[in-house]
């Protein structure tokens, strides 16, 4: 294995970061295909090099790259949307079925509003949403 970036201990610009990241990905691909990473406890030249380059890339990312946080939907919202698709209901029809305003349902589905106990009961009775999911994520 021919090591790259031997002379650097820190990535200071985006161009070097992009090259180091490409090198890191190629190392991982090669080491995976050839079995150097098959053992989680592996200690070889590939794991050392992946670790060395990975740490430099991670340090650069934490100092210089501003990642946006991922928004993850609540399992309850996912369940409601799944039931809507299954029953072929749009948001307006679902709101009518649940006896709430469409705007209220929209805010609940977008995570901007909490749901009442009444609505939680209706979710169970009308959409067959799992009560454990309702209790845990409402």
N, C-alpha and C positions, 0 to 999 in steps of 0.2 A: 504494500500500500504506500502510495506516495502522498505524504502529508502536505497540505496547503496551509497558508497563513501561519507558517512556523514563527515568523518574526513578530507577530502581533499578539498582544495580550488583552487588547481592548478594541472594540469596533467603534470608530468615531464618526463615520459618515455613512449615508444611506447606500452609496454605491458599493462599498465594501460589505455592508450588511447583506445586500442582495446577492452578492457573489458567495458570501459565507453561507447564506441560507440555501442556495442552490447546491453548494458543496455538501452541506449537511444532509440535504435530501438525497443526494446521490450516494453518500456514505450509507445512509439508512437503507436505501433500496438494495445496494450491493450486499451489505451485511445480512439483510433479511433473506435475500434469494440464496445466498451461499451458507446459510445456517449459523452465522456468527452471533445472531441474536436469539437463537432458538431456546436457549436456557436463560431464564430470568436472572440467574446469578452469574451470567457470563462475565468474564474478566479477560478481555483480549485487547489487541491494538485498536480494533474498531470501536469497542465500547468506550475506550479511553478518548479516542479522537472525537467520537460523537458527543461525549460529555464535555470535552474542552470547547469545541465549536458551539455546542448548544448553550453553554453558560454565557459565552460572549454574545450570542444572538439574543438570549433572554435579557441580559443586562442592557443591551442597546434598546430593545423593545420597551423595557420598563422605563427607561430614561427619555426616549425620543419619539416613541410612537404612541399616539393617543387613540386607544381602541374604544369604541362605543360599547356599552354594556348590552348584552343580549337580553331581549325581553322574552320571557317564557310564559306561555299561557298556563293558567291554573288547570289541573286535571278536571275540575268541575266545569270550567268553560269549554274545555275540549269535549267533555261528555255531552253538554248541552248542544254544541254545534254538531256533534256526531248524530244525535237523535233528530235534530232539525233536518239534516241531510237524509237520514233514513226515512223520515216521514215526509220528505220533500216539502218542508215548510220554509217560508222565508221569514225574515225577522218580524214583519208586521203580523203575519199569521200566528207566529209563535207567541208574540206579545198578547194577541187576542185570546189565544188558548190559555195563557197563564194569567189572564185578567190583569195585565199591567199595561202602562203606556209604552208605546214603541220606543220612545226616548229613554225611559227607565231601563228597558231591556238592553238597549244599545249601550248605556253607561255600565251596566252590569257586565256585559260581554267584553267591554273594553277595559274592565278592571278599575273604572273610575268611581264605581258605586258598590257598596255592600248590599247584600240582599236581605230581605226581612224573613222572619220565620214563616210567615204566610206563604211567601214565594217559594221558600225551600220545600214546604209541604206540597205545593202545587207541582214543583219540579218532579217530585217523587211520584205523585198520583197521575199526572198527565203525560209526562215524558219518560217515566220509568227510570229516572236517574237513581243510581245506587245510593242508598241512604248514608253509607259510610263515606262516600265521596262528598256528599252534601255536608255532612257534619264536619268533616276534616277541612274542607276548603271554602266553606261559605263564610 
